[in-house]
Amino acid sequence: MKPSAIFLAALASCTMLTACGQSKPADTSGSQAVSATYASLSAAAEPFEALTEQAFTAGPGKLAALYKEAESAARKIEPQLDSSTTTELDSALANAKAAIDTKKPADIALSAVEGYRLIVSQFPADSKIPPAVSLLDYAGFRMQADLQTDPVRWDDLKTALSFANEQWSSVSPKIAKPAVASNFAVRLADLQSALDIKDVAAAKTAASRELDEVDALETYFSTQPAN
């Protein structure tokens, strides 16, 4: 082989090796967009969660401040919502405001938690933490509010528990750790038992524990390796 031919062959070989050695950067734009959407919606849901949790304990000034935070959060995410969801969210806010003005804590909590549901329902389906987990949070908050009304809203409690069971059915197959899945299933069973006999104290304990297990689910999914 002539020197020039050897050089050209070597150059070609070098070029091919270089090309093979260069890996195309992974396209992370999609996952980054999902994370950004989740983060903005999650931040907007937090004031609604706070208003729900403090509806029965906070004073008028604090409730007014929490309402303003929720209202401001809703305005920020309007571009991410469709018109129907925006209308429903505005209605939930209006109901919460009316309940604050008339000093009806149960209505404050239930209106705020519906706002929370509307927001977390918009989480991307492929978020690291599945939307169903946040909807289990919603169900727990709603049951807590139902249990603090006078009289207790037993029919709505059953509806909320049925909703929780639906969400659990969708997310439980994604859990690889049997203990994590078993713990949550037990909490739902405890709630069912308490509701069957209308035991307020047992239901309150079970609802609180259900919310604790939602925290455990959030921790589980947030620590799973990316696919």
C-alpha positions as CSV (number, residue, x, y, z in Angstrom):
1,M,0.0,0.0,0.0
2,K,1.4,3.4,-1.0
3,P,2.2,5.8,1.9
4,S,-0.6,8.1,0.8
5,A,-3.0,5.2,0.8
6,I,-1.9,4.2,4.3
7,F,-2.3,7.8,5.5
8,L,-5.8,8.0,4.1
9,A,-6.8,4.6,5.5
10,A,-5.5,5.7,8.9
11,L,-7.3,9.0,8.7
12,A,-10.5,7.2,7.9
13,S,-10.1,4.8,10.7
14,C,-9.3,7.7,13.1
15,T,-12.4,9.6,11.9
16,M,-14.6,6.5,12.5
17,L,-13.2,5.9,15.9
18,T,-13.6,9.6,16.8
19,A,-17.2,9.5,15.6
20,C,-17.9,6.3,17.6
21,G,-16.3,7.8,20.7
22,Q,-18.6,10.9,20.6
23,S,-21.9,10.2,22.3
24,K,-24.9,12.4,21.5
25,P,-25.9,14.4,24.5
26,A,-29.1,13.1,26.1
27,D,-32.1,15.3,25.4
28,T,-33.3,16.4,28.8
29,S,-35.6,19.2,27.7
30,G,-38.7,17.0,28.1
31,S,-37.9,16.0,31.6
32,Q,-36.9,19.5,32.5
33,A,-40.2,20.8,31.3
34,V,-42.1,18.2,33.3
35,S,-40.1,19.1,36.4
36,A,-40.7,22.8,35.9
37,T,-44.5,22.3,35.4
38,Y,-44.7,20.1,38.5
39,A,-42.7,22.6,40.6
40,S,-44.9,25.6,39.6
41,L,-48.2,23.8,40.2
42,S,-47.0,22.2,43.4
43,A,-46.0,25.6,44.8
44,A,-49.4,27.0,43.8
45,A,-51.2,24.1,45.6
46,E,-49.4,24.8,48.9
47,P,-51.4,27.8,50.0
48,F,-54.6,25.9,49.4
49,E,-53.3,23.1,51.5
50,A,-52.4,25.5,54.3
51,L,-55.8,27.1,54.2
52,T,-57.5,23.7,54.4
53,E,-55.3,22.6,57.3
54,Q,-55.7,25.8,59.3
55,A,-59.4,26.5,58.6
56,F,-60.5,25.3,62.0
57,T,-57.7,26.8,64.1
58,A,-56.5,30.1,62.5
59,G,-58.0,33.5,63.5
60,P,-59.7,35.9,61.0
61,G,-56.5,37.7,60.2
62,K,-54.5,34.6,59.5
63,L,-57.3,33.1,57.4
64,A,-57.5,36.3,55.3
65,A,-53.7,36.2,54.7
66,L,-53.9,32.5,53.7
67,Y,-56.7,33.3,51.3
68,K,-54.7,36.1,49.7
69,E,-51.8,33.7,49.2
70,A,-54.0,31.1,47.6
71,E,-55.6,33.7,45.3
72,S,-52.2,35.0,44.3
73,A,-50.9,31.5,43.6
74,A,-54.0,30.8,41.4
75,R,-53.4,33.9,39.4
76,K,-49.7,32.9,38.7
77,I,-50.6,29.5,37.2
78,E,-53.6,30.6,35.1
79,P,-51.6,30.4,31.9
80,Q,-51.0,26.7,32.6
81,L,-54.7,25.9,33.1
82,D,-57.5,25.5,30.6
83,S,-60.5,27.8,30.9
84,S,-62.7,25.2,32.5
85,T,-60.2,24.6,35.3
86,T,-59.6,28.3,35.8
87,T,-63.4,28.8,36.2
88,E,-63.7,26.0,38.7
89,L,-60.7,27.3,40.6
90,D,-62.2,30.8,40.7
91,S,-65.4,29.3,42.1
92,A,-63.5,27.4,44.8
93,L,-61.7,30.7,45.8
94,A,-65.0,32.6,45.9
95,N,-66.6,29.9,48.1
96,A,-63.6,30.0,50.5
97,K,-63.8,33.8,50.7
98,A,-67.5,33.6,51.5
99,A,-66.9,31.0,54.1
100,I,-64.2,33.1,55.7
101,D,-66.5,36.2,55.8
102,T,-69.3,34.2,57.4
103,K,-67.0,32.3,59.8
104,K,-67.8,28.8,58.5
105,P,-64.5,26.8,59.0
106,A,-65.8,23.6,57.5
107,D,-66.8,25.4,54.3
108,I,-63.4,27.1,54.3
109,A,-61.6,23.8,54.5
110,L,-63.8,22.0,51.9
111,S,-63.6,24.9,49.4
112,A,-59.9,25.2,49.8
113,V,-59.3,21.5,49.4
114,E,-61.3,21.5,46.2
115,G,-59.0,24.2,44.9
116,Y,-56.1,22.0,45.9
117,R,-57.6,19.1,44.0
118,L,-58.0,21.2,40.8
119,I,-54.4,22.2,40.9
120,V,-52.8,18.8,41.6
121,S,-55.0,17.2,39.0
122,Q,-53.0,19.2,36.5
123,F,-49.6,17.6,37.5
124,P,-48.0,16.0,34.5
125,A,-48.8,12.3,34.2
126,D,-45.1,11.4,34.0
127,S,-44.1,13.5,37.1
128,K,-41.6,11.7,39.4
129,I,-44.3,11.6,42.0
130,P,-47.5,10.3,40.3
131,P,-50.4,12.7,40.4
132,A,-52.5,10.0,42.2
133,V,-50.3,10.4,45.3
134,S,-51.2,14.1,45.6
135,L,-54.9,13.1,45.0
136,L,-54.6,10.7,47.9
137,D,-53.4,13.7,49.9
138,Y,-56.6,15.6,48.8
139,A,-58.8,12.7,49.9
140,G,-57.2,12.7,53.3
141,F,-57.6,16.5,53.8
142,R,-61.2,16.2,52.6
143,M,-62.0,13.4,55.1
144,Q,-60.4,15.4,57.9
145,A,-62.6,18.4,57.1
146,D,-65.7,16.1,56.9
147,L,-64.9,14.7,60.3
148,Q,-64.8,18.2,61.8
149,T,-68.1,19.4,60.5
150,D,-71.2,19.4,62.7
151,P,-72.8,17.0,62.0
152,V,-70.1,14.8,60.6
153,R,-70.5,14.4,56.8
154,W,-70.6,10.6,56.7
155,D,-71.9,10.4,53.1
156,D,-69.1,12.6,51.8
157,L,-66.6,10.7,53.8
158,K,-67.6,7.5,52.0
159,T,-67.3,9.3,48.7
160,A,-63.9,10.6,49.6
161,L,-62.7,7.2,50.7
162,S,-64.0,5.6,47.4
163,F,-62.0,8.3,45.5
164,A,-58.9,7.4,47.6
165,N,-59.4,3.7,46.8
166,E,-59.5,4.6,43.0
167,Q,-56.3,6.6,43.2
168,W,-54.6,3.8,45.2
169,S,-55.6,1.2,42.6
170,S,-53.9,3.3,40.0
171,V,-50.6,4.0,41.9
172,S,-50.1,0.8,44.0
173,P,-48.8,-1.3,41.0
174,K,-45.9,1.2,40.7
175,I,-44.6,0.5,44.2
176,A,-41.8,-2.1,44.3
177,K,-41.5,-2.2,48.1
178,P,-44.1,-4.4,49.6
179,A,-43.9,-2.7,53.0
180,V,-44.7,0.7,51.6
181,A,-47.7,-0.6,49.7
182,S,-48.9,-2.7,52.7
183,N,-48.7,0.3,55.1
184,F,-50.9,2.4,52.9
185,A,-53.4,-0.4,52.2
186,V,-53.8,-0.9,56.0
187,R,-54.6,2.8,56.5
188,L,-57.4,2.6,53.9
189,A,-58.8,-0.5,55.6
190,D,-58.7,1.3,58.9
191,L,-60.7,4.2,57.4
192,Q,-63.2,1.8,56.0
193,S,-63.7,0.1,59.3
194,A,-64.1,3.4,61.2
195,L,-66.6,4.6,58.6
196,D,-68.6,1.4,58.7
197,I,-69.4,1.9,62.4
198,K,-69.3,5.7,62.3
199,D,-66.6,5.9,64.9
200,V,-65.5,9.6,64.8
201,A,-62.4,9.2,66.9
202,A,-61.1,6.1,65.0
203,A,-61.9,7.8,61.7
204,K,-59.9,10.9,62.7
205,T,-56.9,8.8,63.7
206,A,-57.1,6.8,60.5
207,A,-57.4,9.9,58.3
208,S,-54.3,11.4,60.1
209,R,-52.4,8.3,59.5
210,E,-53.5,8.1,55.9
211,L,-51.9,11.6,55.4
212,D,-48.7,10.4,57.1
213,E,-48.5,7.5,54.7
214,V,-49.0,9.9,51.8
215,D,-45.8,11.6,53.0
216,A,-44.1,8.2,52.9
217,L,-45.3,7.6,49.4
218,E,-43.9,11.0,48.3
219,T,-40.6,10.1,49.8
220,Y,-40.6,6.7,48.2
221,F,-41.3,8.0,44.7
222,S,-39.0,11.0,45.0
223,T,-36.0,8.8,45.8
224,Q,-36.6,6.3,43.0
225,P,-34.0,6.4,40.2
226,A,-35.0,8.0,37.0
227,N,-36.0,5.6,34.2
